[in-house]
């Protein structure tokens, strides 16, 4: 949405007086962040591209975020509008949410203490997480692979990444053995999107967790296993140190079996399929197609092999 069109709507919704300026911030798969300067106050206004979160999900998010903050996890607060709503429909048909603006930068992955700091953070999140609602069905995005026919429309298209996609699809028989549904008794409420763009550092170096829109039921061992790859794909020693710090901090998850990588494998391949569809869709907005092309390139590069999963299992079993 054009920021100039956002300003009058947001000003009225949130009761901002005086000068209001909106500038583009980072974007992700599901939304664009706009920095808002409303007088002396600064906010992060999130424009949601996909289906918005339900009221039930927003309540669950606010409750979990509150527990996490009490446990010492840093995160931007969510702000309601003048009528107490945390989700607003725009006249253009989009959706908005408002948070504190925090000046953030990527975490320094080369710092020796980073793996241990991340492991401790993940343990803290899992320890304060509420149990999952036993009546809520887990999202198949995290424990089901796309069916073979789903890949046919995006394969052999002549796209620049077509050959690399074929290489990844050739791994599916081995990778499919690592993907199973989680046992209902293992599920807690998890953030489910704790990659390096959503755990950042503030000016003091403290870790800050952002973008809680995807939270829901997941097994802590599976979220931890995915995080090892999200953060340290090429560094087995850093993975081991992150895992050991998680265990020392009392985290409840244990990565011990190939199926503990279900969340990693399923989410990456489901994400890859969605992005290939967007990139090939001539009706999609150019900005979304361009973003999809970049994400396809990265996802093809970081999708693991079955051997890599086995290597990680072996190294985290080794004594430090």
C-alpha positions as CSV (number, residue, x, y, z in Angstrom):
1,X,0.0,0.0,0.0
2,X,1.2,3.5,-0.8
3,X,2.5,5.0,2.5
4,X,0.9,8.3,1.6
5,X,-2.5,6.6,1.6
6,X,-1.6,4.9,4.9
7,X,-0.9,8.1,6.8
8,X,-4.4,9.6,7.1
9,X,-6.0,6.2,7.9
10,X,-3.4,5.3,10.5
11,X,-3.5,8.8,12.0
12,X,-7.3,8.5,12.6
13,X,-7.1,4.9,13.8
14,X,-4.4,5.4,16.4
15,X,-5.1,9.0,17.3
16,X,-1.8,10.5,16.2
17,X,-1.6,14.3,16.4
18,X,0.9,16.5,14.6
19,X,3.3,15.4,11.9
20,X,3.3,11.8,10.9
21,X,6.0,10.3,8.6
22,X,6.1,6.7,7.2
23,X,9.1,5.1,5.7
24,X,9.7,1.6,4.4
25,X,11.4,-0.9,6.7
26,X,12.1,-4.6,6.3
27,X,9.7,-7.0,4.6
28,X,9.1,-10.7,4.9
29,X,7.1,-13.4,3.2
30,X,3.8,-12.2,4.8
31,X,4.2,-8.5,5.4
32,X,5.9,-5.2,5.0
33,X,7.1,-3.2,8.0
34,X,6.8,0.6,7.9
35,X,8.6,2.8,10.3
36,X,6.2,5.5,11.7
37,X,7.4,8.7,13.3
38,X,4.4,10.3,15.0
39,X,5.8,13.3,16.8
40,X,8.3,12.1,19.4
41,X,7.0,8.5,19.2
42,X,8.2,5.8,16.9
43,X,6.3,2.7,15.9
44,X,6.6,-0.3,13.5
45,X,3.4,-0.6,11.4
46,X,3.1,-4.0,9.8
47,X,1.2,-4.3,6.6
48,X,0.0,-7.9,6.2
49,X,-0.1,-9.4,2.7
50,X,-1.6,-12.8,3.5
51,X,-4.7,-13.8,5.4
52,X,-4.7,-11.9,8.7
53,X,-4.4,-13.7,12.1
54,X,-7.6,-14.6,13.8
55,X,-8.7,-12.8,17.0
56,X,-8.1,-16.1,18.8
57,X,-4.6,-16.3,17.5
58,X,-3.9,-12.6,18.4
59,X,-5.1,-13.3,22.0
60,X,-2.8,-16.4,22.1
61,X,0.1,-14.3,20.8
62,X,-0.4,-11.5,23.4
63,X,-0.7,-14.1,26.2
64,X,2.5,-15.9,25.1
65,X,4.4,-12.7,24.5
66,X,3.4,-11.5,27.9
67,X,4.8,-14.7,29.5
68,X,7.9,-14.5,27.5
69,X,8.5,-10.8,28.5
70,X,8.1,-11.9,32.2
71,X,10.7,-14.6,31.6
72,X,13.2,-12.0,30.4
73,X,12.7,-12.3,26.6
74,X,12.9,-8.9,24.9
75,X,10.2,-8.2,22.3
76,X,8.4,-5.2,20.8
77,X,5.0,-4.5,22.5
78,X,1.8,-4.7,20.3
79,X,-0.4,-1.6,20.4
80,X,-4.2,-1.5,19.9
81,X,-6.0,1.3,18.1
82,X,-8.3,3.8,19.7
83,X,-11.0,1.1,20.0
84,X,-8.8,-1.6,21.5
85,X,-8.3,-3.5,18.2
86,X,-4.9,-5.1,17.5
87,X,-5.8,-5.9,13.9
88,X,-7.2,-3.2,11.5
89,X,-8.7,-3.6,8.1
90,X,-7.6,-0.9,5.7
91,X,-9.8,0.7,3.0
92,X,-7.6,-0.9,0.4
93,X,-8.4,-4.4,1.7
94,X,-5.2,-5.0,3.6
95,X,-4.5,-5.4,7.3
96,X,-2.4,-3.5,9.8
97,X,-0.8,-4.2,13.2
98,X,1.2,-1.7,15.3
99,X,4.2,-2.4,17.5
100,X,7.0,-0.5,19.2
101,X,9.8,0.4,16.9
102,X,13.2,-0.9,18.1
103,X,16.4,-0.1,16.3
104,X,17.7,-3.6,15.5
105,X,20.5,-5.2,13.6
106,X,21.4,-8.8,12.6
107,X,23.0,-10.9,15.3
108,X,26.7,-11.3,14.9
109,X,27.1,-15.0,14.0
110,X,30.8,-14.8,14.3
111,X,30.8,-13.8,18.0
112,X,32.0,-16.8,20.1
113,X,29.1,-16.4,22.6
114,X,26.3,-16.3,20.0
115,X,25.5,-20.0,19.8
116,X,25.2,-20.2,23.6
117,X,23.1,-17.0,23.8
118,X,20.7,-18.4,21.2
119,X,20.4,-21.8,22.9
120,X,19.6,-20.1,26.2
121,X,17.0,-17.9,24.5
122,X,15.3,-20.8,22.9
123,X,15.2,-22.7,26.2
124,X,13.6,-19.7,27.9
125,X,10.9,-19.4,25.3
126,X,10.1,-23.1,25.5
127,X,10.1,-23.1,29.3
128,X,7.6,-20.3,29.5
129,X,5.4,-21.5,26.6
130,X,1.8,-22.7,27.5
131,X,0.7,-26.1,26.5
132,X,-1.0,-26.3,23.1
133,X,-4.8,-26.4,22.9
134,X,-5.5,-30.2,22.5
135,X,-8.4,-29.3,20.2
136,X,-6.2,-27.3,17.8
137,X,-5.0,-29.2,14.7
138,X,-1.3,-28.6,14.0
139,X,-0.6,-26.8,10.7
140,X,0.5,-29.4,8.1
141,X,3.0,-26.7,6.8
142,X,5.2,-28.0,9.6
143,X,4.9,-31.8,9.3
144,X,3.6,-32.6,5.8
145,X,5.6,-32.5,2.5
146,X,3.9,-31.2,-0.7
147,X,2.6,-34.1,-2.7
148,X,4.5,-35.1,-5.8
149,X,1.8,-33.7,-8.2
150,X,2.1,-30.3,-6.5
151,X,5.6,-29.8,-8.0
152,X,4.6,-30.6,-11.6
153,X,3.4,-27.1,-12.5
154,X,6.6,-25.4,-11.2
155,X,9.1,-28.0,-12.6
156,X,10.6,-27.9,-16.1
157,X,9.5,-24.4,-16.7
158,X,12.8,-23.1,-18.0
159,X,13.2,-20.7,-15.0
160,X,16.8,-19.9,-14.1
161,X,16.5,-22.1,-11.0
162,X,14.8,-25.1,-12.7
163,X,17.9,-27.3,-12.6
164,X,18.6,-26.6,-9.0
165,X,15.0,-27.3,-8.1
166,X,15.3,-30.7,-9.9
167,X,18.3,-31.5,-7.7
168,X,16.3,-30.7,-4.5
169,X,13.3,-32.7,-5.7
170,X,15.7,-35.6,-6.3
171,X,16.3,-35.7,-2.5
172,X,12.6,-36.1,-1.6
173,X,12.7,-39.9,-1.1
174,X,15.4,-39.5,1.6
175,X,14.0,-36.4,3.1
176,X,10.4,-37.7,3.3
177,X,11.7,-40.3,5.8
178,X,12.4,-37.4,8.2
179,X,8.9,-36.0,8.1
180,X,6.1,-37.3,10.4
181,X,3.3,-35.6,12.4
182,X,4.3,-34.8,15.9
183,X,2.7,-36.7,18.8
184,X,-0.1,-34.6,20.3
185,X,1.3,-34.9,23.8
186,X,4.6,-33.2,22.7
187,X,3.0,-30.0,21.5
188,X,3.4,-26.6,23.1
189,X,2.8,-23.1,21.8
190,X,5.9,-22.1,19.8
191,X,6.9,-19.0,17.9
192,X,7.5,-21.2,14.8
193,X,9.5,-18.6,12.9
194,X,12.7,-18.0,14.9
195,X,15.2,-17.5,12.0
196,X,17.9,-14.8,11.9
197,X,15.5,-12.2,10.5
198,X,13.2,-12.6,13.5
199,X,15.8,-12.7,16.3
200,X,17.8,-9.5,16.2
201,X,20.1,-7.4,18.4
202,X,19.2,-4.0,19.9
203,X,21.8,-1.3,20.3
204,X,23.0,-2.8,23.6
205,X,23.5,-6.2,21.9
206,X,20.5,-7.8,23.7
207,X,18.5,-10.4,21.6
208,X,15.0,-9.2,20.6
209,X,12.3,-11.6,19.2
210,X,10.0,-10.1,16.6
211,X,7.2,-11.3,14.3
212,X,5.0,-13.5,16.4
213,X,2.3,-13.9,13.8
214,X,3.1,-17.6,13.0
215,X,2.9,-18.9,16.6
216,X,1.0,-22.1,17.2
217,X,1.4,-25.7,18.3
218,X,4.7,-27.4,17.7
219,X,7.1,-29.8,19.4
220,X,10.0,-28.0,21.0
221,X,12.5,-30.5,19.8
222,X,11.4,-29.8,16.2
223,X,11.5,-26.0,16.6
224,X,15.0,-26.4,18.1
225,X,16.2,-28.7,15.3
226,X,15.0,-26.3,12.6
227,X,16.8,-23.4,14.4
228,X,20.1,-25.2,14.4
229,X,20.0,-25.1,10.6
230,X,18.4,-21.7,10.3
231,X,21.3,-20.2,12.3
232,X,24.4,-22.3,11.7
233,X,23.8,-24.4,8.5
234,X,27.5,-24.6,7.7
235,X,28.9,-24.7,11.2
236,X,28.4,-28.0,13.0
237,X,30.4,-26.9,16.0
238,X,28.2,-23.9,16.5
239,X,25.1,-26.1,16.2
240,X,26.5,-28.3,19.0
241,X,27.3,-25.3,21.2
242,X,23.8,-23.9,20.7
243,X,22.2,-27.2,21.5
244,X,24.3,-27.8,24.6
245,X,23.4,-24.3,25.9
246,X,19.8,-25.1,25.4
247,X,20.1,-28.3,27.4
248,X,22.0,-26.6,30.2
249,X,19.4,-23.9,30.4
250,X,16.7,-26.5,31.0
251,X,15.1,-26.5,27.6
252,X,12.6,-29.4,27.3
253,X,13.4,-30.4,23.7
254,X,15.9,-33.1,22.7
255,X,17.0,-33.7,19.1
256,X,17.7,-37.4,18.9
257,X,15.9,-38.8,15.8
258,X,15.7,-38.0,12.1
259,X,12.0,-37.2,12.5
260,X,13.0,-34.4,14.9
261,X,13.9,-32.5,11.6
262,X,10.2,-32.7,10.4
263,X,9.6,-29.0,10.9
264,X,12.8,-28.0,9.2
265,X,12.2,-30.2,6.1
266,X,8.5,-29.7,5.7
267,X,8.5,-25.9,6.2
268,X,11.4,-25.3,3.8
269,X,9.8,-27.4,1.0
270,X,6.4,-25.9,1.6
271,X,7.9,-22.4,1.5
272,X,9.8,-23.3,-1.7
273,X,6.7,-24.5,-3.4
274,X,4.8,-21.3,-2.5
275,X,7.6,-19.0,-3.7
276,X,8.0,-20.9,-7.0
277,X,4.3,-20.4,-7.7
278,X,4.5,-16.7,-7.0
279,X,7.6,-16.3,-9.1
280,X,5.8,-18.0,-12.1
281,X,2.5,-16.2,-11.6
282,X,2.3,-13.4,-14.2
283,X,-0.6,-11.9,-12.3
284,X,1.4,-11.4,-9.1
285,X,2.7,-7.9,-8.2
286,X,6.2,-7.4,-9.5
287,X,7.5,-6.7,-6.0
288,X,6.2,-10.0,-4.8
289,X,7.6,-11.9,-7.8
290,X,11.0,-10.3,-7.3
291,X,11.0,-11.1,-3.6
292,X,10.0,-14.7,-4.4
293,X,12.9,-15.1,-6.8
294,X,15.4,-14.1,-4.1
295,X,13.8,-16.5,-1.6
296,X,13.9,-19.4,-4.1
297,X,17.6,-18.9,-4.6
298,X,18.3,-19.0,-0.9
299,X,15.9,-21.9,-0.1
300,X,17.4,-24.0,-2.9
301,X,20.9,-23.3,-1.4
302,X,20.0,-24.2,2.2
303,X,17.6,-27.2,1.8
304,X,19.5,-30.0,3.6
305,X,20.4,-33.4,2.3
306,X,19.6,-36.5,4.3
307,X,23.3,-37.0,5.0
308,X,23.5,-33.4,6.5
309,X,20.7,-34.3,8.9
310,X,22.6,-37.4,10.0
311,X,25.7,-35.3,10.4
312,X,24.0,-33.0,12.8
313,X,22.5,-35.8,14.8
314,X,26.0,-37.2,15.2
315,X,27.7,-34.0,16.2
316,X,25.2,-33.0,18.9
317,X,25.5,-36.4,20.5
318,X,29.3,-35.8,20.9
319,X,30.5,-34.5,24.2
320,X,31.6,-30.9,24.1
